[in-house]
Amino acid sequence: MSKGTFSITTPIYYVNAAPHLGTAYTTIGADVLSRYKRMDGYDVAFVGGMDEHGQKVADTAAKKGMTPQAWCDSMEPAFLDAWNLLDITYTDIVRTTEERQTRTVQRFWGDLYEKGWLYKDSYDGWYCVHEETYYAESDLEKDEDGTFVCPECHRPVQKASGEENWFFKLSEFQDRLLAFYDEHPDFIQPLTRRNEIVSFVKGGLKDLSISRSTFDWGIPLPFDTGHVAYVWADALLAYFTGIGYADEARAGEFEARWPMQYHFVGKDITRFHCVIWPAMLMAAGLPITHKVFGHGFLLTKGEKMSKSKGNGVMPADLVRIFGVDAYRYYFMSDVQFGHDGNISMERMVQVYNADLANTWGNLVSRVFNMTGKYFDGKVPEAPSSAVENPLRELANNLYETYDACMAAVDFTGAAAAVQQLASRVNLYVEDSAPWNLAKDPARADELAAVIYNALEACRIIALFMSPFMPRTSDEVFHRLSLDAASDSTDIESQSAWGLLPAGNAVEKGEPLFPRLDLEAIDLNLE
């Protein structure tokens, strides 16, 4: 039986460039949690998308000599190919130029218009095209030439004077938002993000422009078609579209899934998701998503990775070297989700060789090889009393530890718990020395027990590694003549000790993770 619904989103990514390591980092994190929740018996909706409207997109298209729609269409394969490469299991990818998104945006803002939360006025201030954000002059910084620049991206801003906009009465939600944060202390995660948002809201909120009238690349507002929805007033609502809002063909789905459990975002867009978005939902009379998790940046030598700094690397570059599973594993196990993390090629190779080649991959190779050598490639029948089994208790406690880590979005802790079992199995094999037991026919039962215990532990390790490394875990299950690990829908019961059937064929196969030589890798993350 299903444990209920679990719904999660990544941001709706801009289409100005193909997905990079940062967007892949967010997406893999959401995918790991989604995969685990499916394996734990939940009905999962995992929504992402492509943010295709706004001045930035229109300007990029013009530079390319293309219409905005043609440019967006040309970028779709880059995103779909990246997510396919990384084995991302989105249940829906919403393009904001789709008709269903138009229905969502027009219904939502039409409702807020009817409820009196919008008014028309002219805007005088500054606008950053790159961040798609309006700023008061007091919020801006100056470069060395004295030019006003955006406080976020440090690019020059444009003067916006006299443009007619529709405004959302965000300022009226300051006290309600602060009360909500107090009543729901887990809404903003991790804690450092929460402190920043609370401080920002206490500093005072200004009404928010939700439309533009100087260009038409966007969704027209239903009550004033001379205005198109400002990019954030459009993109945030893709979360609704992805679970059936304003879609008669999916009647009931939205009610069943809203509010969602998680929005995963980069820390640079937490204000939009933790201030503007909940205020919009309050105005609409809708419940608020349970949690927004703002993860940190990927850094090289202390600097955020970006193409403009010349330190941008694409996911495919690393997948070619490490394989997709090792790529996924590294970023989830070695970079603490929620904090900034320094990455380097040296560290990636070190983690790959230590955790995957030497520990997990080596364990599978040696145990499966010994099964072939001593038991003709079949899982032995193992008398439980034949030998002391120190693995069973550790394996039986794994679900509780792993589940708690996943609930805390501690991917590093979850992966470490599985690696602890893998290391213990390697030690168990060394201490038990099956190669010596095989020399004495009187100790055949001991040998069978040791090999069975090691094989069963490998099954359980593969089960819990599956959210991180689905291909590898499915391969291990295949070699054990089992259905795919990723097909599990009750990981707790399926991780119980002793479920590996005796007599199953065991295939030795090729090494899962051949060791890598750093000096032979022709790619620099710096």
ZATOR-950494 format. One line per 10 residues: number of its first residue (from 1); their letters; for each residue x, y, z of C-alpha. Coordinates in pm, 1 decimal, padded with zeros to 6 digits, m for minus. Example, Ala and Ser with C-alpha at 12.3 -4.5 7.8 and 13.67 -1.06 7.14 Angstrom:
BEGIN
1	as	01230.0/m00450.0/00780.0 | 01367.0/m00106.0/00714.0
***
This chain:
BEGIN
1	mskgtfsitt	00000.0/00000.0/00000.0 | 00115.7/00352.8/m00077.8 | 00230.2/00564.5/00214.0 | 00069.4/00862.2/00040.4 | 00186.9/01132.0/m00195.5 | 00527.6/01296.1/m00198.7 | 00586.5/01592.1/m00429.6 | 00906.8/01783.0/m00497.5 | 01034.1/02040.8/m00746.7 | 01356.0/02174.8/m00883.2
11	piyyvnaaph	01364.4/02536.3/m01004.0 | 01224.8/02614.2/m01348.1 | 01559.4/02671.7/m01517.8 | 01635.5/02956.6/m01756.5 | 01690.3/02849.1/m02116.9 | 01970.9/03095.0/m02189.2 | 02230.0/02818.4/m02158.3 | 02244.4/02440.8/m02133.3 | 02239.0/02279.0/m01786.1 | 02571.9/02307.0/m01603.1
21	lgtayttiga	02715.7/02147.1/m01289.9 | 02511.7/02375.4/m01063.2 | 02173.7/02300.4/m01218.2 | 02268.0/01932.1/m01235.3 | 02356.3/01942.5/m00863.4 | 02010.0/02065.9/m00766.0 | 01842.9/01821.1/m01000.1 | 02037.6/01514.8/m00886.8 | 01961.3/01600.9/m00523.7 | 01589.2/01610.5/m00597.7
31	dvlsrykrmd	01617.4/01291.8/m00799.9 | 01793.7/01102.9/m00519.3 | 01520.4/01197.7/m00274.3 | 01246.4/01119.3/m00528.5 | 01392.9/00777.4/m00602.2 | 01420.4/00698.1/m00233.1 | 01062.9/00802.7/m00163.8 | 00937.0/00579.0/m00444.4 | 01138.4/00291.1/m00300.9 | 00991.9/00371.7/00039.8
41	gydvafvggm	00635.2/00334.1/m00083.3 | 00530.1/00689.4/m00174.7 | 00343.3/00807.0/m00483.6 | 00597.3/01061.8/m00608.8 | 00551.7/01368.5/m00828.4 | 00883.1/01525.0/m00930.9 | 00834.5/01848.6/m01125.3 | 01088.2/02060.6/m01308.5 | 01081.5/02281.5/m01612.2 | 01217.7/02543.0/m01846.5
51	dehgqkvadt	01171.2/02914.1/m01780.3 | 01121.6/03053.3/m02131.4 | 00972.4/03400.0/m02091.8 | 01112.3/03740.5/m02003.9 | 01336.3/04010.0/m02143.2 | 01655.1/03809.1/m02092.8 | 01526.2/03529.5/m02315.0 | 01398.5/03774.1/m02576.5 | 01735.4/03954.8/m02583.3 | 01928.4/03628.7/m02616.4
61	aakkgmtpqa	01705.5/03515.2/m02903.2 | 01756.7/03846.8/m03082.0 | 02134.7/03812.3/m03052.8 | 02104.7/03468.4/m03209.4 | 01890.8/03602.9/m03492.6 | 01596.0/03389.2/m03382.1 | 01245.7/03444.4/m03254.5 | 01208.5/03383.2/m02879.8 | 00997.0/03073.6/m02940.4 | 01245.2/02930.5/m03189.3
71	wcdsmepafl	01528.2/02988.0/m02942.4 | 01336.2/02815.0/m02662.1 | 01250.1/02523.3/m02888.1 | 01615.9/02488.1/m02983.6 | 01715.4/02465.9/m02616.3 | 01469.3/02195.4/m02516.5 | 01692.9/01906.6/m02636.4 | 01984.8/02041.4/m02430.7 | 01780.1/02009.2/m02113.1 | 01611.7/01679.4/m02194.6
81	dawnlldity	01941.2/01526.1/m02306.3 | 02114.1/01638.8/m01985.8 | 01845.1/01491.3/m01761.8 | 01840.8/01168.1/m01962.1 | 02220.6/01148.4/m01936.3 | 02201.9/01183.9/m01557.7 | 01910.3/00937.6/m01519.8 | 01675.3/01200.6/m01378.3 | 01323.5/01069.0/m01310.2 | 01109.0/01380.9/m01350.8
91	tdivrtteer	00737.7/01302.0/m01364.8 | 00672.8/01630.3/m01547.0 | 00885.3/01897.4/m01714.7 | 00688.4/02217.4/m01767.8 | 00785.2/02460.8/m02039.3 | 00643.6/02800.6/m01951.3 | 00553.6/02860.5/m02318.0 | 00306.3/02571.0/m02308.9 | m00066.0/02640.9/m02330.6 | m00128.0/02465.2/m02000.0
101	qtrtvqrfwg	00107.9/02710.5/m01827.0 | m00085.3/02999.2/m01982.6 | m00405.9/02858.5/m01830.1 | m00239.4/02829.9/m01489.1 | m00094.7/03181.5/m01489.7 | m00410.1/03347.6/m01614.4 | m00632.8/03162.6/m01368.7 | m00408.3/03237.3/m01071.0 | m00351.4/03607.2/m01136.6 | m00708.9/03652.6/m01249.2
111	dlyekgwlyk	m00816.2/03518.4/m00910.6 | m00581.4/03755.4/m00722.7 | m00708.2/04045.9/m00933.9 | m01066.3/03960.8/m00839.5 | m00966.4/03940.1/m00472.9 | m00816.9/04288.9/m00482.0 | m00451.4/04201.4/m00435.4 | m00333.1/04382.0/m00752.0 | m00318.0/04744.6/m00862.9 | m00173.0/04933.7/m01159.7
121	dsydgwycvh	00094.7/05198.7/m01118.2 | 00405.0/05333.0/m01289.8 | 00746.6/05207.4/m01185.2 | 01049.8/05424.9/m01127.9 | 01369.6/05246.7/m01030.8 | 01627.8/05004.1/m01160.9 | 01601.7/04671.0/m01336.2 | 01855.3/04388.4/m01378.7 | 01787.2/04192.9/m01696.0 | 02009.9/03902.5/m01591.4
131	eetyyaesdl	01840.9/03853.1/m01252.7 | 01496.6/03959.5/m01386.5 | 01464.8/04171.8/m01072.4 | 01370.9/04529.9/m00986.4 | 01583.9/04715.8/m00732.4 | 01558.4/05040.0/m00539.9 | 01863.5/05260.6/m00580.3 | 01951.1/05201.4/m00214.8 | 01984.9/04827.4/m00288.8 | 02239.4/04872.1/m00567.5
141	ekdedgtfvc	02617.9/04861.3/m00564.9 | 02865.1/05060.9/m00774.4 | 03150.9/04926.9/m00981.7 | 03495.6/05087.8/m01001.9 | 03365.4/05332.6/m01262.7 | 03079.1/05444.2/m01038.0 | 02813.8/05266.4/m01247.0 | 02519.5/05116.1/m01061.8 | 02534.2/04735.9/m01072.3 | 02313.0/04454.1/m00952.7
151	pechrpvqka	02391.2/04341.5/m00594.7 | 02354.4/03977.0/m00700.9 | 02528.6/03936.0/m01039.9 | 02721.7/04268.6/m01039.0 | 02615.9/04349.7/m01395.3 | 02504.5/04703.3/m01489.5 | 02135.3/04769.8/m01429.4 | 01889.0/04958.0/m01648.7 | 01693.5/05264.5/m01544.7 | 01320.4/05190.0/m01554.7
161	sgeenwffkl	01121.5/05511.0/m01547.3 | 00750.5/05557.0/m01597.7 | 00680.2/05201.3/m01712.3 | 00324.0/05103.3/m01632.1 | 00309.8/04781.0/m01427.8 | 00064.1/04575.9/m01227.9 | 00174.9/04539.2/m00866.7 | 00106.9/04269.5/m00608.8 | 00049.2/04400.2/m00254.7 | 00344.8/04213.3/m00108.9
171	sefqdrllaf	00398.7/04474.5/00163.6 | 00073.3/04369.4/00331.6 | 00213.1/04023.6/00402.0 | 00513.9/04117.5/00615.0 | 00357.5/04032.3/00951.1 | 00180.5/03723.8/00816.4 | 00505.8/03590.4/00673.4 | 00696.8/03647.1/00998.1 | 00419.8/03472.9/01190.6 | 00429.1/03185.2/00943.3
181	ydehpdfiqp	00806.6/03146.6/00984.6 | 00760.5/03132.2/01363.8 | 00482.0/02875.1/01336.6 | 00670.5/02665.3/01081.5 | 01039.5/02675.7/01181.7 | 01124.3/02397.3/00935.8 | 00980.3/02579.2/00632.5 | 01316.3/02727.8/00529.1 | 01613.1/02495.2/00535.1 | 01893.6/02485.0/00626.8
191	ltrrneivsf	01885.8/02714.4/00930.4 | 02129.6/02966.4/00781.3 | 01886.0/03031.2/00495.1 | 01601.5/03083.0/00742.2 | 01792.8/03347.2/00937.4 | 01867.2/03539.7/00617.0 | 01502.6/03539.7/00506.0 | 01364.2/03642.1/00844.7 | 01611.9/03931.7/00860.4 | 01518.1/04039.0/00507.9
201	vkgglkdlsi	01143.4/04041.4/00577.9 | 01188.2/04226.3/00907.2 | 01367.8/04495.2/00708.2 | 01039.5/04575.1/00531.9 | 00870.5/04456.6/00213.4 | 00775.6/04660.3/m00091.5 | 00496.0/04585.8/m00333.5 | 00607.7/04370.8/m00621.8 | 00576.5/04437.5/m00993.2 | 00421.0/04130.6/m01154.5
211	srstfdwgip	00394.4/04252.5/m01514.0 | 00583.2/04419.5/m01796.4 | 00433.2/04639.4/m02067.7 | 00745.8/04733.5/m02265.9 | 00776.9/04394.0/m02438.1 | 00534.8/04114.2/m02518.5 | 00737.1/03794.4/m02468.4 | 00531.7/03650.2/m02188.1 | 00184.3/03536.4/m02087.1 | m00077.4/03814.1/m02119.9
221	lpfdtghvay	m00263.2/03898.1/m01800.8 | m00631.7/03806.1/m01843.5 | m00756.2/04139.9/m01707.5 | m00512.4/04356.3/m01905.2 | m00372.8/04195.5/m02220.1 | m00133.4/04486.7/m02275.1 | 00070.1/04344.4/m01989.2 | 00255.9/04013.5/m01971.9 | 00334.2/03829.6/m01649.7 | 00676.1/03918.3/m01510.3
231	vwadallayf	00904.7/03614.3/m01517.2 | 00873.9/03517.9/m01148.7 | 00498.2/03569.0/m01158.9 | 00502.7/03309.2/m01435.7 | 00776.8/03058.4/m01347.1 | 00675.7/02990.5/m00985.9 | 00334.1/02881.5/m01107.0 | 00487.0/02603.6/m01316.6 | 00492.9/02405.5/m00991.2 | 00112.9/02415.1/m01006.9
241	tgigyadear	00101.5/02322.2/m01373.7 | 00317.4/02015.4/m01313.6 | 00057.5/01864.5/m01080.0 | m00254.2/01945.2/m01278.8 | m00370.7/02294.1/m01176.5 | m00616.4/02438.5/m01431.3 | m00607.1/02108.0/m01620.2 | m00944.8/01938.6/m01655.3 | m00782.6/01619.3/m01781.7 | m00601.2/01586.8/m01446.2
251	agefearwpm	m00894.0/01679.6/m01222.9 | m00826.9/01600.2/m00858.7 | m00449.8/01564.9/m00891.8 | m00373.5/01916.3/m00772.8 | m00593.4/01880.3/m00466.5 | m00430.0/01546.5/m00385.5 | m00074.0/01679.1/m00414.9 | m00083.0/02037.4/m00293.6 | 00086.2/02147.2/m00074.8 | 00408.9/01988.4/m00192.2
261	qyhfvgkdit	00669.9/01855.8/00047.0 | 00977.6/02025.1/m00102.9 | 01110.2/02291.8/m00334.5 | 01483.7/02237.8/m00394.9 | 01651.9/02563.9/m00499.2 | 01992.2/02727.3/m00508.2 | 02049.8/02962.3/m00216.4 | 02050.5/03261.2/m00452.3 | 01677.1/03225.1/m00524.0 | 01548.2/03151.6/m00173.5
271	rfhcviwpam	01391.8/03498.8/m00142.4 | 01162.4/03433.4/m00435.1 | 01056.2/03097.6/m00292.2 | 01041.0/03193.5/00075.6 | 00897.3/03546.8/00054.9 | 00718.2/03613.4/m00275.4 | 00585.0/03261.8/m00331.3 | 00428.1/03207.1/00013.6 | 00275.8/03556.5/00000.6 | 00120.1/03472.0/m00336.9
281	lmaaglpith	m00021.6/03152.5/m00188.7 | m00157.3/03335.9/00116.1 | m00329.9/03583.8/m00112.5 | m00484.4/03297.6/m00307.7 | m00602.0/03125.9/00009.4 | m00388.6/02818.9/m00061.9 | m00163.8/02622.4/00176.7 | 00210.6/02671.0/00152.2 | 00469.2/02413.6/00049.7 | 00606.1/02234.9/00356.0
291	kvfghgfllt	00976.0/02305.9/00300.3 | 01208.7/02509.6/00079.7 | 01563.5/02376.8/00082.3 | 01824.5/02626.3/m00039.4 | 02147.2/02441.5/m00110.9 | 02490.0/02599.3/m00143.5 | 02713.4/02672.1/m00442.0 | 02974.4/02453.3/m00604.5 | 03310.7/02625.5/m00574.8 | 03652.9/02585.0/m00730.3
301	kgekmskskg	03933.2/02751.4/m00535.9 | 03667.3/02933.2/m00335.3 | 03486.4/03080.0/m00637.4 | 03141.0/02993.3/m00764.5 | 03158.6/02798.8/m01088.6 | 03041.1/02991.1/m01394.6 | 03120.4/03010.6/m01764.3 | 03194.4/03381.4/m01737.1 | 03483.0/03303.1/m01498.2 | 03618.6/03034.5/m01724.8
311	ngvmpadlvr	03572.7/02757.7/m01467.2 | 03247.5/02614.6/m01598.7 | 03240.6/02242.2/m01676.4 | 02944.0/02059.0/m01827.2 | 02803.0/01737.5/m01676.0 | 02882.8/01536.2/m01989.0 | 03253.3/01620.8/m01948.1 | 03263.3/01446.1/m01610.6 | 03031.2/01162.0/m01707.3 | 03274.9/01067.4/m01984.2
321	ifgvdayryy	03545.6/01021.8/m01721.5 | 03362.9/00880.9/m01421.1 | 03038.7/00737.5/m01558.5 | 02697.0/00866.7/m01460.3 | 02664.9/00675.8/m01131.6 | 03000.8/00783.8/m00996.4 | 02920.5/01141.4/m01100.9 | 02591.8/01129.9/m00908.2 | 02755.9/00964.6/m00608.6 | 03037.9/01217.1/m00577.5
331	fmsdvqfghd	02820.8/01527.3/m00575.2 | 02574.0/01378.9/m00327.1 | 02822.2/01209.3/m00093.1 | 03113.8/01451.8/m00080.0 | 02943.3/01790.8/m00112.9 | 02718.6/01853.0/00188.0 | 02380.7/01958.1/00049.7 | 02295.4/02293.7/00205.8 | 02650.9/02424.0/00224.9 | 02893.7/02562.3/m00029.3
341	gnismermvq	03128.6/02289.1/m00144.1 | 03474.2/02306.5/m00298.9 | 03520.0/02052.9/m00575.8 | 03830.5/01948.7/m00763.4 | 03937.2/01675.7/m01001.3 | 04181.5/01546.7/m00740.7 | 03902.4/01505.8/m00486.8 | 03666.2/01343.7/m00736.5 | 03927.7/01082.4/m00827.1 | 04010.0/01027.9/m00460.0
351	vynadlantw	03644.9/00962.7/m00367.3 | 03592.9/00745.8/m00674.5 | 03891.1/00524.5/m00599.3 | 03835.9/00506.0/m00221.8 | 03457.9/00462.6/m00199.3 | 03369.8/00300.5/m00529.2 | 03671.1/00119.5/m00674.6 | 03837.0/00003.0/m00350.3 | 03535.9/m00042.1/m00122.2 | 03207.1/m00111.0/m00301.0
361	gnlvsrvfnm	03332.2/m00228.4/m00639.4 | 03610.8/m00440.3/m00489.8 | 03366.5/m00601.3/m00245.6 | 03132.8/m00710.2/m00524.3 | 03420.5/m00843.9/m00734.8 | 03583.7/m01050.6/m00464.0 | 03263.2/m01195.1/m00316.2 | 03106.0/m01276.9/m00650.9 | 03434.0/m01429.5/m00773.2 | 03456.8/m01649.7/m00463.1
371	tgkyfdgkvp	03096.5/m01756.7/m00513.4 | 03191.6/m01875.1/m00860.1 | 03505.5/m02046.8/m00734.8 | 03364.1/m02222.0/m00428.2 | 02994.9/m02270.9/m00510.3 | 02980.8/m02297.2/m00889.8 | 02828.6/m01948.6/m00916.4 | 02525.5/m02021.9/m00695.7 | 02412.9/m01855.9/m00371.7 | 02494.0/m02119.4/m00106.4
381	eapssavenp	02250.1/m02253.9/00149.1 | 02389.0/m02117.8/00473.0 | 02316.2/m02262.3/00819.0 | 02271.1/m01955.9/01039.2 | 02448.3/m02124.7/01326.7 | 02758.8/m02208.2/01130.1 | 02945.1/m01884.5/01195.0 | 02908.4/m01563.7/01392.7 | 02745.0/m01297.0/01177.4 | 02841.8/m00939.2/01273.3
391	lrelannlye	02677.5/m00798.5/00958.8 | 02313.6/m00871.6/01030.8 | 02259.4/m00617.8/01308.9 | 02438.7/m00343.2/01116.8 | 02230.7/m00417.3/00807.2 | 01905.2/m00431.9/01002.7 | 01973.3/m00088.1/01153.0 | 02058.1/00067.5/00818.0 | 01703.9/00163.1/00717.1 | 01644.8/00368.2/01032.0
401	tydacmaavd	01971.7/00560.3/00995.2 | 01934.9/00608.3/00619.4 | 01570.6/00718.6/00644.9 | 01655.7/00977.6/00911.0 | 01933.0/01116.8/00690.4 | 01700.4/01139.9/00391.3 | 01437.5/01315.5/00602.9 | 01701.8/01573.5/00694.6 | 01821.0/01602.6/00330.6 | 02156.3/01474.6/00452.0
411	ftgaaaavqq	02266.9/01286.2/00143.6 | 02624.6/01274.5/00269.5 | 02511.7/01100.6/00587.8 | 02293.0/00852.4/00400.1 | 02575.3/00754.8/00164.2 | 02819.5/00727.0/00455.7 | 02585.1/00488.7/00638.4 | 02582.4/00255.5/00338.1 | 02958.5/00283.0/00295.8 | 03000.9/00190.0/00661.6
421	lasrvnlyve	02827.1/m00139.3/00591.7 | 03036.4/m00197.0/00278.3 | 03359.0/m00135.6/00472.5 | 03243.1/m00370.6/00746.4 | 03169.9/m00645.4/00492.9 | 03518.6/m00609.6/00346.2 | 03664.0/m00643.4/00697.3 | 03437.3/m00943.7/00763.0 | 03567.0/m01116.8/00452.0 | 03927.2/m01049.5/00554.2
431	dsapwnlakd	03870.1/m01173.7/00910.0 | 03677.6/m01483.0/00794.8 | 03933.9/m01571.6/00524.8 | 03708.3/m01790.8/00309.0 | 04013.2/m01889.6/00102.3 | 04141.1/m02073.0/00411.4 | 03800.0/m02218.8/00499.4 | 03779.3/m02364.2/00147.3 | 04090.4/m02573.3/00215.0 | 03919.8/m02768.1/00495.8
441	paradelaav	03615.3/m02982.1/00396.1 | 03513.7/m02997.6/00762.8 | 03448.0/m02623.5/00754.5 | 03218.7/m02624.7/00451.0 | 02924.5/m02491.7/00650.3 | 03134.5/m02200.7/00775.3 | 03242.0/m02120.4/00420.4 | 02882.1/m02128.4/00299.5 | 02772.3/m01898.4/00581.1 | 03050.8/m01646.7/00515.9
451	iynaleacri	02979.3/m01629.9/00143.7 | 02603.1/m01611.5/00196.4 | 02640.8/m01332.9/00453.1 | 02868.5/m01135.4/00222.3 | 02633.5/m01181.8/m00074.7 | 02329.6/m01082.7/00130.3 | 02508.9/m00773.4/00255.7 | 02593.9/m00683.6/m00106.1 | 02223.7/m00710.6/m00191.5 | 02130.3/m00475.0/00090.4
461	ialfmspfmp	02409.1/m00228.8/00006.1 | 02295.6/m00221.3/m00357.7 | 01937.6/m00159.5/m00244.5 | 02033.3/00148.8/m00043.3 | 02282.1/00269.8/m00303.3 | 02010.8/00266.7/m00569.1 | 01887.2/00627.5/m00522.8 | 02246.0/00746.5/m00570.4 | 02367.9/00496.1/m00830.7 | 02065.7/00329.2/m00992.2
471	rtsdevfhrl	02250.7/00169.1/m01283.2 | 02513.0/00006.9/m01063.3 | 02257.4/m00121.4/m00813.2 | 02042.5/m00267.2/m01088.9 | 02353.7/m00436.7/m01230.2 | 02438.6/m00590.4/m00891.1 | 02081.7/m00717.0/m00857.8 | 02102.0/m00857.7/m01210.8 | 02422.0/m01042.4/m01120.0 | 02236.7/m01187.1/m00819.9
481	sldaasdstd	01948.5/m01297.4/m01048.0 | 01709.3/m01051.1/m00882.4 | 01465.0/m00795.9/m01020.1 | 01602.5/m00441.8/m01051.2 | 01683.8/m00269.5/m00722.1 | 01521.1/00049.2/m00849.8 | 01188.6/m00133.1/m00883.2 | 01160.5/m00168.8/m00505.8 | 00851.3/m00008.3/m00352.5 | 00910.1/m00116.2/00009.1
491	iesqsawgll	01276.1/m00067.7/00086.7 | 01227.8/m00122.3/00459.6 | 01089.2/m00474.0/00430.8 | 01309.7/m00559.8/00133.8 | 01619.3/m00469.2/00334.9 | 01539.9/m00733.5/00596.2 | 01817.9/m00986.1/00638.2 | 01795.6/m01323.6/00469.5 | 01586.8/m01247.3/00158.2 | 01852.0/m01352.6/m00094.4
501	pagnavekge	01734.9/m01694.4/m00220.5 | 01978.8/m01981.4/m00198.5 | 02046.7/m02129.4/m00539.5 | 02027.3/m01801.3/m00730.1 | 02287.2/m01779.4/m01004.3 | 02563.2/m01526.0/m00934.7 | 02741.3/m01364.9/m01229.1 | 03096.6/m01240.8/m01169.6 | 03092.1/m00973.9/m01438.7 | 03340.1/m00697.5/m01510.8
511	plfprldlea	03467.1/m00461.9/m01235.3 | 03198.8/m00207.2/m01151.1 | 03447.4/00076.6/m01098.0 | 03793.2/00033.4/m01255.6 | 04047.8/00247.4/m01073.0 | 04127.4/00587.2/m01222.0 | 04464.6/00756.0/m01261.5 | 04445.5/01131.1/m01204.2 | 04743.8/01197.6/m01428.3 | 04568.5/01029.0/m01721.4
521	idlnle	04264.7/01262.1/m01699.5 | 04274.1/01551.3/m01944.0 | 04021.4/01782.3/m01778.1 | 04074.1/02061.5/m01529.5 | 03799.6/02186.3/m01298.0 | 03999.3/02499.6/m01223.3
***
